Amino acid sequence: MPTSSASTTDTAKSNGGGVQSLERAFDLLERMADAGGEVGLSELSASSGLPLPTIHRLMRTLVACGYVRQQPNRRYALGPRLIRLGESASRLLGTWARPYLARLVEETGETANMALLDGDEIVYVAQVPSKHSMRMFTEVGRRVLPHSTGVGKALLASFPPEEVRALLSRTGMPAATEKTITTPDGFLAALEDVRRTGYAVDDNEQEVGVRCLAVSVPDSPTAAAISISGPAGRVTEAATEKIIPVLQQVAHELSEALATQNQT
């Protein structure tokens, strides 16, 4: 039986010198993640431009490896083996970030954190504590909802409003304190402030007496943000004016470092 031109190029080299079938497989995984983790073959074909036979062959391989699973409704979902890869990558990203967080602590005096957006939740992947006796502590690996955190606001500020509303409808907006934003309109207004000022604030919204300042890491391979947190009595408006330029500079330098790692 003749083989289609699409399938004969599956193992060919891409223009960048890589293996085309690998590039296509990873592209399909990323498209599945962008679609919420579950898609049909026709949706993947429409978004990727690849013919159905090629997609079906790639998906069969990904299913066999455990990176994708087929649902009873014949749609495909991201598989459990990706969790291990993601957790390892998150730990490595946190390791790369620690020297930059340490610099934040040295220059601001407050605890520094790095967090990622994982699905609908924020996960903290690295922390360097303040040297003050009174300091903030967040366990690495802790997961929180985005609406009550500075890092959550920094990460979601670049998202279209309809995607933010969809996320909030899935997670809900429970109040952690009396100052937590608990309405989608209120949260979208806060995101507009982030876009206008270039940084996010958690002002006693996750924990009473704690103030957090956060910025996103531009061009990070996965959505990431860094922050400093400390007692509201130290992280004042006056302190904010001094801290934000440092946060933004460190985020820029971390972005450049991650881009260099991505190229090696």
C-alpha positions, 0 to 999 in steps of 0.5 A: 500500500502506498505511504502518504507523503505526510507519514514518510516525513515522520522520522525525517530531520526538521529544518532545525536539525531535529527529528520531525516526529519528536517535534510533532509529538511534543507540539501535540502535547503542548496543544493538549495542555493549552486545550485543558488536557483533553482533546479529540484527534480532529481538534488536534488536526485542525489546530496543528495542520497535520493529517489525521493518520499522522496524528493517530500514529503519534498519539498511539506511540504517546499512549504506549509510553504513558504520556497520553491516555485514551478516554472511554469517549475516545478523546485523548488526555495527558497521561500520568507519566508527565507528572513525574517529568513535570515535578522533576523539571519544577525542582530543577527550575527552582534550583536554577532560581535559588541564586537569584532569590538569594540576591533578592533576600540580600537586597530587600531583606525579605523572604523570596519565592518562586512559583509556577502556574500548574493547571489552575493552581499556584505551586511554590518551587523555590524559597530563600528565607529572610534573615530577620527573626520575624519572617515569612515561610512557605513550604516548597511544593505548597499549592494555593489558589491564584486569586489570593496571592501576589504571584497568582495575580502576576501570572494571570495578568497576561491571560485573556479575561475570559480564560481568567473567568473560566479558571475562577469558575473552576476553582471558586474564590474562597476567602482566606482573610477579610481582604481576599478578593472574592469576585471575578470582577474584583480580581479582573480589576486587580489584574488591570492594576498589575498590567498598569504598574508592572507588579502585583500586590497581596495585601493581607489577602492570603494571610493577615499581617503579611504583604507580598510583592510579585512580578512575572518572569518574562519569556519563562519556558513555563509561566513563572513569577518571583516574589518577596513577602514579609510583615506588612509593617516592613513591606510598606508603601515606601519600601515597595518603591525600593523593592519593585525595581529590584524584583523586576531586574532580578526577574529579567536576569532570571529570564535571560538565565533560563533562556540560556539553559533552554538553548544548551 
